[in-house]
């Protein structure tokens, strides 16, 4: 391993010890956003080759896999999931060859870590079925929200608006192409985006996983709009306003990681060479892991994507 990103789901495990019924039993190795170099070469993977690690290991036999839904494989093993398999935040790891993606010459190994969240965001945009030239909102401009912004902007939308409480992240969103950003902490961000989009956005990508962000994302939508739930809540239950959702005939789409979107994410990063310097903000060595997790949890010091470097 060379670089492992700290994801929001890692922080959930760190802060609460669980995501739903996925409960961590100590000791456990976390981490699923990784890049590194091949130690023992085989076949088309020679020794020393720089690679990105795809964290999902589907069975390829169940009904979901046969239907092209490897992300909902009934026997899925995913790095850093306490019910499935240990993560990649370690010196070395053994993986199936299908999890290895060669990194092109133009990409650094630290940038390769972004392929995991960007693949999810690319999949979220595909799941939304949003068309070119539409208006959209990103609710929560952390790593997934900002990569959702990148993936959505690739459709040449008419407008991208962002709701995010952290000033540094709002600034990052505008660097990456948002026309405007709003602070929900001051109140009225949902209403401001509804007005700025001339009657609501066509699609809202909810990337924060809080009750407030889900409510705001719903209120931003125009009638017939689509709410895409990408963020992972820390709680086991959230609510929604059935009357607003019904009257506006809101379509709600859930996102479970990604499937078959790594190549599209790689191509997107090739087009957006400006993205990695904005997204990768902090680096730590392994003995600083606690400080790294605390920083990401607190959203302090302008952190967006923090890496542990081995």
N, C-alpha and C positions, 0 to 999 in steps of 0.2 A: 504494500500500500504506500501511496505518496500523499494523497489528499483525501480527506473525508469531510463532507459538509455536515453542518448541524441543521437538521430539519425541524420544522414545527412539531412534528410527531415525536421526534426525539425529546424535545423540550417537555411535551406532555408526559412522557414516561418519566423524565427526570423530576418534574415538579409534582406529579400526582401518583406515579407508579403504575399507571394504567391508561388505556384507551378503551372504554367500554369493558368488555369481558377479557381483554388482552392485558393480563396482570403480570407485572415483572416480578420475578423471583431472583433475589440477589444471590450470587453475582451473575451479571448478564452483560454481554457485549452489545452495545447499540451501534447504530450507523448503517445507512443504506445508500448514501450518496458518495460514491468513491471512484477514484482513478489510481492507477499504479503502473507497474511494469511487470512483464512476465518473467518469472524466475526459471521455471522448467519449461522450455519450449517444446511444442508438439504440433505437428501438422502445419497449419498456416499461421501459427502463433510462435515466432522465433523468440528465443531468449532475449530479454531486454526491450521487447516491443512495448511502447506506451499504449495503454488501453483504458477505456471507460468500462465500468462494471455495471451491468444491468442487474438490479437486485432481485428481480422476480424469477422464480423457478417453477413454472407450471408443469403439470404432469403430462399434457398433450394427449390424454386418453379419455378424460371425462366429457360429459355432454357440453360443458361450457367451452372447453378447449376446442372441441370438434366444431363448435359453432363460431369459432374465431374470437371468443371472449376469454382469452388467457388470463386477463386481470381478475376475473371472477372464477377462476379454476377452483374446483371443489377440493383439490388436494394441494393448493398453492403453498409453496415455501417462499418466504420473503425475508431478506436479510434484516436483522434487527427487530423482528417481530417475536415477542416472548413466547408465543404459542407455536412458532414455526422453526426458526433457525437463528443462531447468533449473528450479529452484525459484522461490519467490516472495519470498525474503529479499532484496528489492531495492526501489528507489523506485517503479517502475512495471512493469506486466506486461500483456500482451495475452492474452486468453483467449476461448474460444468462449462464446457467450451461455448455453449450457446449464450452464456452471460457475458462473454468477452467481446467488446467492440473496439477495433483498432482506432486509435486517435490519429487524425490526419496531421501532416507536418505543420500546418498553419495554426493548430490549436495547442495551447499549453495544457499541462495536466491539471492545473488549478481551474482553468476554464471548463475542462471536461466534466467536472463535478456538476456544472449547471445543467447538463443534459438530463439529469433525473427530474428536477422540478419543471424544466421546460417541456419535457415529454408529457408530463401530467397536464400542463397548461395547454399544450397543443391538442391533446385529447379532449380537454374540456371545451375548447373552441369547436372541435368537430362534433362533440355531443350536443352543443347548443344549436347546431344547424343554422347558425346565423349566416346571412349572405353578405356579400361585398356591399360597401357603401351604406352601412347601417350605423346607428348610434349605439354606443355601449358605455358601461360604467364598470369600474373596478373598485370593489369595496374591500379595503385592506391591502396596502401596498408593501407587504413583506416580500420575501423571495418568490412565493407562488403568485401573489398578486402582480408583481412586476413582470414575471415571465408570462402571465396571462395577458398582460398589456402588450408584450412583444408578439405573442401568438395572434392576438386579435388585430393588432396593427398591421400584420402581414396581409390581412384582408382589405387593406386600404379603406378603413371605415370613414364615415363622414365625420365622426366625432368620438373621442375617448375622454371621459371624465373620471376623476378619481376621488374617493373618500378615504382619508387616512389621518389619524390623529398625530403622527410623528412628523415633524417638519422636514427632517432630513429625507424621509421616505417620500413625502410629497414632492420635494425637489428632485429626487431621483426619477419619479414618475414623469415629471415634466421634461427631464432630460431625455427620457426614452420615448417621448412622443405624445404624452397626454396634453390636451389643449388647456385644461384647467384642473386644479385639485382643491379640495375642500376639507376643512377640519371638522369632523363630526363632534368633537369635544365642545365646540362653540355652539352647537345646536343648529338644526336646520340644514345640515348638509344634504339630506335626502331631498328636501324641498328645493334647495338651491340647484341640485343636479336636474331635478324634474323640470324646473323652469329654464335652466341653461340649455337643456336638450329640446326645448320647445314642445313640451307635453309628454316627456318621459323617454327613456332610452328603450331600444329594442331588446337589449340583453344586458343583464347585470351579473357579473361574476363575483360571487361572495367568497372571499378568500381569507376571512378572519376567524370564522367559526364561533361567533358570539351571537347571543340573542339579539343584541342591538344591531349588529351588522346585517343579520338576516332580515330584521324588520326594515332597516334602511334600504337594503337592496330591493325589497319588494315595493316599497313606496316610490322608488325611482323609475319603475317600469311604466311604459305606456300600455294602453289596452292591447292585449294580444302578445305582450312581451314574455321573455323567458328568463327565469331565475335559475342560475347555475350554481349549485352548492359545491364548492371546492374545499373550503375550510373545514377543519375537523374540530368540533366542539369538545371542550373538556367535560361537559355535563352529558348525562345520558338522555335528557329530554329537552327539546326546544318547542316553542309554540309558534303559531302563525295566525294572522288575521284572516279567517276564512271568507269574510264578507268582502274585504279588499281584493283578495285573490280571485274570488268568484266574479265580482263585478268587472274586474279588468281581464278576466279570463287568462290568468297567469299560468304558464307552463313551467313546472319545476323539474329540473334535471339534476340528478345526483351523479357524482364523479367518484369512481373507485380507481385510484392510481391511473394507469394508462395501459394501452396495448398497441403495439406495432407503430409507435410514434417516435422512436429514437432517431430514425433516419431523417424524418421531417424536422425534428429539433436540431439535429446537426446541420442540416441545410440552412435553417433559420439563423443559427449562430454564424454561419459563413457569410450570410447577407448582413447581419447586424454586428459588425466588429466593434461597435461602440458599446455593446451591452455588458461584457464581462468586467471592464473597469468600474462600471457603475454598481454592479451587483455584488462582486466579491470585495468586501470591505475590510475584513479582519482575518488574521492568521495566528494560530497558536500552536505550540508544541504539546505533546501528550500530557506532560506534567501540569500544563495549564488548563486542562480540560474543564475543571470545575469553574474557573474564571470565564472560560468561553461559554459554557452553558448558562451561567448566571447573566452574562452580558446579553446573550440572545433572548433570554427570558424577560429581562428588563427593558429590552429594546433601547439600550443606552448607547451613547457615543456614536450615533449614526450607523449602527450595525445593520446590515442587510443580510449578507451571507457570510458566516464565519466558517473558516476551515481549520481542522486539526491536521497538521502536517507531520508526516512520519519520515 
